[in-house]
C-alpha cells in the first residue's frame, strides 16, 4: 500500500516537530465534536429535506450532499484558522466530478479531524492559489449551480456499523448514505451491493474513502498485525497494519463495472501524532500534517481481483 516515496514521507514526518498550545486543540476539538451543535443541525437542516426522497431521490441526494459539503468547510476553517494546523499536500489532483476510491492509511484515531482539510485541498483547481499540488489538469469543469455545491464533496466513507447510531453525527452520516460494515462478509456483501446499486440507479458519481487497515495504528493493533504476519509468513510493516482485502477487492470489482475512474492512494504522516482524543486535547501536540496523493489508475484498471489485492499489499 506504500510506495518508496510514501515511506520517505512517513520517516520525514517522524523526524520533525512543531508545537501548538494545548488550549487551541481543546478549543477546536470541543467546537468540532459538540453534540448539541450536531443535533441542532440535524433537526433544522436535514429533517425538512428528508421528505424529498419520496418525490425525487436524485434531488434529495444533491441537497443532502450540498448541506454536507457546507459543513466540510467548517473543520477546514476551524483547524487551519483557529488551531493553526499546518497541512502539506503533495501529489496528484483528485477530480471531484468522477467516481473514485480513495484508499488511506489510518495512522491515529483522530484522523477524522484532518481528513476534511486534506480532501478539500486535494480537489482544488491546481491552477488556483489554494491548491498545493502542481499537476496540470485539462478540461476541469467548474459549476456555479447552488445544487452542485456538493460537487466538491460527494464524499462517502466506509465505516464501522456501530458509528451510525451515534446521536447527531451518526444520523447525519446515515442520511448521507455512507457504507457501513459489520466485519461479517455475508452481511457486508449485501450492504456493499445495495450501496453500489443505489448510486448506479441514480447515475450519481461520488468519492468513496476507505481505510483498508480497519483500525488505527496503535501499539496494541500493531502487535496484532505483527502476530498475523508471523503466523502467515508475511512481511511485517513499520508504518501500517496488514489490510483487510476481501471487501476492498469486491468493492473495486463492483465499482469498475459501474464506471470507476480512478483509485487514489493517500498516505497520511504526522510528525508526532496524537493517538487518541485525550492526547489531542491535553498534550502539546504538533500541528504539521502531510498527505501524499497518488493516482493508481493512470493506466487501465486491473480486471483481476488478485491485482486489486496486490495494490492493497
PLY file of the C-alpha trace (Angstrom):
ply
format ascii 1.0
element vertex 313
property float x
property float y
property float z
element edge 312
property int vertex1
property int vertex2
end_header
0.00 0.00 0.00
3.02 2.28 0.50
5.39 3.41 -2.23
9.01 4.27 -1.52
8.09 7.97 -1.71
5.32 7.42 0.85
7.72 5.65 3.19
10.18 8.54 2.96
7.33 10.92 3.74
6.42 8.99 6.90
10.03 8.91 8.08
10.49 12.62 7.41
7.33 13.45 9.35
8.55 11.45 12.33
11.75 13.48 12.45
10.15 16.96 12.50
8.21 18.74 15.21
6.10 21.87 15.51
4.33 22.61 18.81
0.98 24.31 19.29
-0.55 25.50 22.56
-2.85 22.87 24.17
-5.74 25.32 24.54
-6.01 25.58 20.76
-6.53 21.82 20.43
-9.06 21.76 23.24
-10.96 24.69 21.75
-11.08 23.29 18.21
-11.91 19.73 19.25
-14.73 20.92 21.51
-16.26 23.07 18.78
-15.99 20.32 16.17
-17.40 17.49 18.26
-20.02 19.30 20.34
-23.13 17.11 20.29
-25.82 19.82 20.72
-24.50 21.57 17.60
-24.81 18.36 15.58
-28.31 17.69 16.89
-29.48 21.20 16.02
-28.03 20.85 12.55
-29.77 17.51 12.11
-33.23 18.74 13.08
-33.09 22.18 11.42
-31.28 21.39 8.16
-31.69 17.70 7.44
-35.15 16.78 8.69
-37.06 19.13 6.32
-35.12 17.72 3.36
-35.92 14.08 4.16
-39.38 14.30 2.58
-37.84 14.93 -0.84
-36.79 11.29 -1.07
-40.43 10.37 -1.69
-40.54 12.58 -4.79
-37.03 12.64 -6.28
-34.15 10.61 -4.93
-31.63 12.41 -7.11
-32.74 15.87 -5.96
-32.73 14.66 -2.37
-29.22 13.27 -2.78
-27.92 16.54 -4.27
-29.40 18.66 -1.50
-28.12 16.41 1.28
-24.64 16.31 -0.22
-24.72 20.09 -0.63
-25.55 20.52 3.07
-22.77 18.13 3.99
-20.25 19.91 1.76
-21.02 23.18 3.55
-20.25 21.50 6.87
-16.95 20.20 5.46
-15.73 23.79 5.23
-16.30 24.14 8.97
-13.49 21.82 10.20
-11.21 23.16 7.45
-11.64 26.74 8.67
-11.67 25.74 12.34
-8.39 23.86 12.38
-6.47 25.98 9.89
-7.58 29.41 11.14
-8.17 28.85 14.86
-5.81 25.96 15.58
-3.01 26.97 13.21
-2.88 23.46 11.75
-0.25 23.17 9.03
-1.15 20.69 6.29
1.16 19.89 3.39
-0.44 18.16 0.40
1.71 16.54 -2.28
0.96 14.57 -5.41
-1.95 14.21 -7.77
-5.08 16.29 -8.15
-8.33 14.48 -7.24
-11.03 15.25 -9.78
-14.23 15.97 -7.81
-16.64 15.05 -10.61
-15.54 11.42 -11.08
-16.36 8.14 -9.39
-13.22 7.32 -7.42
-11.95 5.30 -4.48
-9.58 6.97 -2.02
-7.51 4.44 -0.06
-5.99 5.93 3.09
-3.85 4.61 5.93
-5.40 5.06 9.39
-2.49 6.47 11.39
-4.41 7.55 14.53
-7.91 7.51 15.96
-8.23 11.26 15.39
-7.52 11.19 11.64
-11.08 12.34 11.04
-10.14 15.79 12.33
-7.80 16.39 9.41
-9.13 14.28 6.56
-11.55 17.08 5.63
-8.67 19.52 5.19
-6.72 17.07 3.03
-9.68 16.21 0.79
-10.59 19.88 0.44
-7.15 20.89 -0.80
-6.76 17.78 -2.97
-9.82 18.80 -5.02
-8.92 22.44 -5.54
-8.08 23.68 -9.03
-4.30 23.12 -9.47
-4.02 26.49 -11.22
-5.59 28.30 -8.27
-3.85 29.87 -5.31
-5.31 27.47 -2.73
-4.02 24.28 -4.31
-0.74 22.86 -3.06
-0.34 20.23 -5.77
1.35 21.07 -9.05
-0.16 18.64 -11.52
-1.69 20.20 -14.63
-5.25 19.09 -15.26
-7.06 19.69 -18.52
-10.81 20.03 -19.12
-11.50 20.90 -15.49
-15.21 21.67 -15.19
-16.49 24.47 -12.98
-20.10 24.66 -11.78
-21.96 27.62 -10.34
-25.22 25.85 -9.56
-26.45 26.01 -5.97
-27.43 22.35 -6.20
-23.87 21.48 -7.24
-22.29 22.77 -4.05
-21.88 19.12 -3.19
-19.94 18.60 -6.41
-16.76 19.33 -4.49
-17.94 16.88 -1.88
-19.90 13.72 -2.62
-17.62 12.05 -0.10
-18.78 8.68 1.22
-16.90 6.79 3.91
-16.68 3.08 4.67
-17.26 2.97 8.44
-17.89 0.53 11.26
-21.58 -0.26 11.66
-21.84 0.97 15.27
-20.93 4.54 14.26
-24.26 5.08 12.50
-26.12 5.01 15.84
-24.20 7.91 17.42
-26.75 10.70 18.09
-26.41 13.59 15.67
-23.23 12.61 13.85
-24.30 9.04 13.11
-27.75 10.10 11.91
-26.27 12.66 9.53
-23.90 10.04 8.13
-26.86 7.73 7.52
-28.66 10.46 5.59
-25.51 10.93 3.52
-25.71 7.18 2.80
-22.26 6.08 3.88
-21.29 2.43 3.58
-21.33 0.62 6.94
-19.62 -2.73 7.55
-20.09 -5.28 10.33
-16.98 -7.33 9.51
-19.26 -10.22 8.68
-18.76 -10.82 4.97
-22.15 -12.47 4.47
-23.91 -9.29 5.66
-21.34 -6.83 4.35
-21.57 -8.27 0.85
-25.29 -7.46 0.77
-24.74 -3.93 2.09
-21.98 -3.35 -0.45
-24.19 -4.43 -3.35
-27.07 -2.24 -2.16
-24.73 0.73 -1.81
-23.31 0.39 -5.33
-26.73 -0.32 -6.89
-28.31 2.74 -5.24
-25.85 5.21 -6.74
-25.74 3.38 -10.04
-29.51 3.74 -10.47
-29.22 7.48 -9.77
-26.28 7.82 -12.21
-24.56 9.63 -9.38
-20.78 9.79 -9.03
-19.06 10.01 -5.64
-15.71 9.62 -3.89
-15.51 6.65 -1.55
-12.94 6.89 1.26
-11.71 3.52 2.51
-9.36 2.58 5.36
-8.19 -0.97 4.41
-6.46 -1.47 7.78
-9.83 -1.33 9.51
-8.44 0.37 12.62
-5.76 2.82 13.74
-2.03 2.20 14.20
-1.97 1.86 17.99
0.65 -0.27 19.74
-1.89 -3.00 20.50
-3.10 -3.11 16.89
0.50 -3.15 15.65
1.23 -6.21 17.82
-1.83 -7.98 16.42
-0.74 -7.17 12.88
2.79 -8.45 13.54
1.38 -11.64 15.07
-0.80 -12.16 11.98
2.19 -11.55 9.69
4.34 -14.04 11.62
1.62 -16.72 11.58
1.12 -16.34 7.82
4.79 -15.88 6.86
4.17 -12.33 5.65
6.16 -9.11 5.80
5.93 -7.03 8.98
5.11 -3.36 8.38
6.50 -0.45 10.34
4.06 2.33 9.47
0.84 0.49 8.53
-1.15 -2.59 9.53
-1.90 -5.54 7.30
-5.02 -4.57 5.30
-8.32 -6.41 5.11
-8.62 -7.24 1.41
-11.91 -9.13 0.96
-14.20 -6.10 0.91
-11.62 -3.99 -0.92
-11.37 -6.45 -3.82
-15.16 -6.85 -4.07
-15.72 -3.09 -3.91
-13.19 -2.34 -6.65
-14.64 -5.03 -8.89
-18.22 -3.79 -8.48
-17.35 -0.13 -8.97
-15.27 -0.90 -12.01
-18.41 -2.33 -13.62
-20.25 0.95 -12.92
-17.63 3.39 -14.18
-14.82 3.62 -11.64
-12.48 6.32 -12.95
-9.54 6.18 -10.55
-8.12 4.78 -7.34
-6.10 7.19 -5.19
-3.58 6.02 -2.62
-3.35 8.64 0.14
-0.50 8.38 2.65
-1.01 10.23 5.94
2.01 11.22 8.02
2.26 13.19 11.28
5.43 14.48 12.93
4.37 13.38 16.44
0.83 12.03 16.19
-1.96 12.34 18.75
-3.20 8.77 19.02
-6.43 9.48 20.93
-8.85 12.33 21.57
-7.40 12.93 25.03
-3.91 13.25 23.54
-5.28 15.87 21.20
-6.85 17.92 23.98
-4.41 17.56 26.90
-0.94 17.21 25.38
1.23 19.64 23.47
0.64 18.24 20.03
2.36 19.22 16.81
0.47 20.97 14.04
2.19 19.59 10.94
0.28 17.09 8.79
1.43 15.62 5.47
-0.80 13.99 2.86
0.62 12.38 -0.28
-1.90 11.51 -3.03
-1.04 9.10 -5.83
-3.36 8.19 -8.70
-3.07 4.42 -9.18
-5.31 4.34 -12.26
-3.33 6.27 -14.85
-3.46 3.14 -16.96
-6.45 0.78 -17.36
-7.71 -0.54 -14.04
-6.89 -4.16 -13.38
-9.61 -6.66 -14.19
-8.46 -9.45 -11.93
-9.24 -9.32 -8.22
-5.75 -10.57 -7.41
-4.28 -7.38 -8.86
-6.58 -5.26 -6.72
-5.43 -7.25 -3.71
-1.79 -6.75 -4.67
-2.29 -2.95 -4.71
-3.51 -3.02 -1.11
-0.47 -5.00 -0.02
0 1
1 2
2 3
3 4
4 5
5 6
6 7
7 8
8 9
9 10
10 11
11 12
12 13
13 14
14 15
15 16
16 17
17 18
18 19
19 20
20 21
21 22
22 23
23 24
24 25
25 26
26 27
27 28
28 29
29 30
30 31
31 32
32 33
33 34
34 35
35 36
36 37
37 38
38 39
39 40
40 41
41 42
42 43
43 44
44 45
45 46
46 47
47 48
48 49
49 50
50 51
51 52
52 53
53 54
54 55
55 56
56 57
57 58
58 59
59 60
60 61
61 62
62 63
63 64
64 65
65 66
66 67
67 68
68 69
69 70
70 71
71 72
72 73
73 74
74 75
75 76
76 77
77 78
78 79
79 80
80 81
81 82
82 83
83 84
84 85
85 86
86 87
87 88
88 89
89 90
90 91
91 92
92 93
93 94
94 95
95 96
96 97
97 98
98 99
99 100
100 101
101 102
102 103
103 104
104 105
105 106
106 107
107 108
108 109
109 110
110 111
111 112
112 113
113 114
114 115
115 116
116 117
117 118
118 119
119 120
120 121
121 122
122 123
123 124
124 125
125 126
126 127
127 128
128 129
129 130
130 131
131 132
132 133
133 134
134 135
135 136
136 137
137 138
138 139
139 140
140 141
141 142
142 143
143 144
144 145
145 146
146 147
147 148
148 149
149 150
150 151
151 152
152 153
153 154
154 155
155 156
156 157
157 158
158 159
159 160
160 161
161 162
162 163
163 164
164 165
165 166
166 167
167 168
168 169
169 170
170 171
171 172
172 173
173 174
174 175
175 176
176 177
177 178
178 179
179 180
180 181
181 182
182 183
183 184
184 185
185 186
186 187
187 188
188 189
189 190
190 191
191 192
192 193
193 194
194 195
195 196
196 197
197 198
198 199
199 200
200 201
201 202
202 203
203 204
204 205
205 206
206 207
207 208
208 209
209 210
210 211
211 212
212 213
213 214
214 215
215 216
216 217
217 218
218 219
219 220
220 221
221 222
222 223
223 224
224 225
225 226
226 227
227 228
228 229
229 230
230 231
231 232
232 233
233 234
234 235
235 236
236 237
237 238
238 239
239 240
240 241
241 242
242 243
243 244
244 245
245 246
246 247
247 248
248 249
249 250
250 251
251 252
252 253
253 254
254 255
255 256
256 257
257 258
258 259
259 260
260 261
261 262
262 263
263 264
264 265
265 266
266 267
267 268
268 269
269 270
270 271
271 272
272 273
273 274
274 275
275 276
276 277
277 278
278 279
279 280
280 281
281 282
282 283
283 284
284 285
285 286
286 287
287 288
288 289
289 290
290 291
291 292
292 293
293 294
294 295
295 296
296 297
297 298
298 299
299 300
300 301
301 302
302 303
303 304
304 305
305 306
306 307
307 308
308 309
309 310
310 311
311 312
